[in-house]
Amino acid sequence: MKPTILLIASITLTPRTTFAANPALMITWKATSHVPAAYTGKALPTIGSPLTVSAAIIDNGRVIDPSSYSVRWYEDGNLSKTVRGDASFRSFAPRMGEDSLTLRASVPDYGGETLDTFIDIPVALPEIVIDSAKLPMLTPLFYFWNITDPSSLSVEWSSDENGTTVRAKNPAHPFEFAEASLPPQ
């Protein structure tokens, strides 16, 4: 009787590490927008920012060789481009009035079935944060700007009894601007 009990105990105590047999399509993306060097989050796109997007098939816990399939890319429901699976797709964040970009990747014939996945990429507004850690020096930190060099921004400082204000504008994109205030100390 003891060997049977041990056998049952070993079956019930063995961890189950099986992977789903169904293949899945995964989207990854990277936005080209400026963030401070110390920023550790994902750089979100801002109005008009370039995006580099890729898709990968995960099957039985393994990434499948991407060169053996093609990916159809749809932006907001419209077919934009078909690329080989190992090629990335370039897109741009919407210009004005939209807070996200919906992308769909589709692999039309993978093992006799179509794989689809969707992603909503949030579009951030440019932001300025005033770093006052080294008072009396104030430093503007620029987040999610469609620039490569912060010195290209037009920055305007003002100060009155209500505090200090910084306003920045991107001359290359006249609708990109932000304002931040530091209350009086």
Secondary structure, 3 states (H helix, E strand, C coil): CHHHHHHHHHHHHCCCCCCCCCCEEEEEEEECCECCCCCCCCCCCCCCCEEEEEEEEEECCEECCHHHCEEEEEECCEEEEEEECCCCEEEECCCCCCCEEEEEEEEEEECCEEEEEEEEEECCCCEEEEECCCCCCCEEEEECECCCCHHHCEEEEEEECCEEEEEEEECCEEEEEEEEEECCC
